[in-house]
Amino acid sequence: MFSARSFRHCKTCGGAVAYRIPADDSRERAVCTVCEAIHYENPLNVVGTLPTWDDQVLLCRRAIEPRHGLWTLPAGFMELGETLEQGALRETDEEAGARVQLQGLFSVLNVVRVGQVHFFYRAALQDLDFAPGVESLEVALFREAEIPWEHLAFRTTAETLRRYFADRAGGQFGLHCADIA
């Protein structure tokens, strides 16, 4: 089970926090020892797309850590004040300079060990005018046989791609939910 225990000080008053189970709760929480504010640690949402053009998918080669130099789908952390869809579109533009039309939520992947949930949308590229953003070394289209499977940055990328190609071969796309160890 993931246990961050990232709070040391209260976000409300600056006092020290202690981890304990508050009244009317069943989980240990960061509780301020001064003002008794309860601070919750929740998973981070990662949002992105699986952009396609005909029988190809668009991948980005990472210019940042973690996993610098490896390939991934355009994705990143969701920001406050945006929807899943808005975040996926923003990340696709930031990392690949790509304009896409969302075609529905495709995969929801729980990555409990790092406290994240990844959401990927199928997306149709609107044109071939794309370019790497500051977080990407390069972006390129790949057919299934060309995917650099041994050089993918994340298991969530590999899982999403495997399920995409299986659905494509079957002629029907579904929503895929999975836990990534």
N, C-alpha and C positions, 0 to 999 in steps of 0.2 A: 504494500500500500504506500502510495506517495505521501510524504509528510514534509512539507516545506519548512515550517517553523521559521518563516522569514521575518516576522515582526520582532523587533527589539524594543521599539518605542511607539507610543500611542500617536496615531495620526491626528487626534483631536487636541491633546494637551501636551504631548511630548514626554509624558511619564513612562516609566518602565512597564513592560507587559509581562504577564506570567501566563503560561499555558495551563488551562484548567477547564473543567466542564462547568459552564454556567448553569444556573437554575433554569429549568424548563428546556434543557438541551440534552443531547445524547453524545455530543462529540467535544473533544478538547478544542478550545478556541484561544486566541490571543486576547487576553482580558487586561485592560489597563489597571494597574495597581493603585492609581490615583483617582481617575474619574470613572472607572469601571466600564468604559466603552468597550464593546466587543468588536473585534476585527476578524472578518471572515477571509479565509484564503480559498479562492476558487480557481478552477481551471482557466487557462488562457485559451481563447479561440484563435485558431489559425484558419484563414480563409483564402481560397484560391480558385483557379480555373484549370480545366483540361481543354486548352484551345485546340481546335482542329481545323484543317483545311483539306478537303477531300479525304484521302486515306492516311493523312499525316497528322501528327500531334506536335505542338510547339513546346520545346523545353528550353530552360535557361541554365547556363553554366554559372555557378555561384562565384561572385567576386568577394564574398564576405564569409566569415566564420559564423556558425559552424559549417564544416564540410566544404570549405573553399575549393573551387575548381571542379566540383562534381555537379551533375545535372539534376534538375528538379523541375517541377511544374511551377508556374508563377504563383506565389503564395506568400503570406506573411501574417503578422498579428493584426487582428481586428482592432480598430480604434473605437474609443467611446464616441457616441453620437452617430454611428453609422450602422446600417443593417448588414446582414451577412452578404447580401447581393452587392451593396455599395462597396464593402470592403474587398470582395473578390474582384470587382471591376477596377478598383483603385490599385490593388496589388498587381494586376495584370498589366495595367498601364505603366506603373512605376518600374517593374522588373523587365518588361518585354516591349514597352511602347506599343502594345497591341490593342486594337479596338476589336471588341468581341460582342456578340449577342449571346446572352445567357440562354441555355436550353434546359435548365432544370438542375436541381440539386442531384448530385450523382453519388457522392460517398461521404459518410460521416464516420470518422475513425477516432476511437478513443485511445489516447496514448497516456495511460494512467501513470506510468513510471516517471514522466516529466510534467505531469499536470496540464495536459493539453487535449483539446478536441479539434480535429482537422475537418474542415468542410470544403469539399471540392464541387464545383459546378461544371457540367459539360458546357462548352462555349464554342460558337462558330466564329472563326476569324472573319472580320468584315472585308479585309484586304490583306495583301502581303507586305504592307508598309509597316514593318516592326523593326525595332532596334534595341540593343541592350540598354537598360537603365544603369544607374550608378551601382546597384547591387548585383549586376550580372556582367560576366566577362563576354558572353556571347549568347545569342538566341538562335535556334535553328529548328527546322521542321524535320521530323523523323517518321518513316514508315515503321510498322511493327518490327520487321526484321532488322531495322537499323538502330533500334533503341539501345543505348549504351547501358544495358542492364547492370553490368559490373561496376559502373561508374555513376550510379544514381545516389543522390545525397541522402535520401530518407526512405524508410520502409513504407511510409504513407504514400509516397510517390509511386513506388513499385506496386503496391497493392492497388492503387487507383488505376494505374495503367493496365495491370493484368485483368482487372475486372472490366475495364473499358473494351479492351480487345476481345475478350470473351463475349461480352454483350453485342459488340459490333458483328462478330461472326454469327451470333444467334439471331441477329436482326431485330433485337428489342433491348432497350436500355431500361434498367431498373434503378432503384435506390439501394445502395449497398452500405450496410453498417457492420463494423468489425472492431475488434479490440486488437491493438498492435502491441506485442510484447516488447 
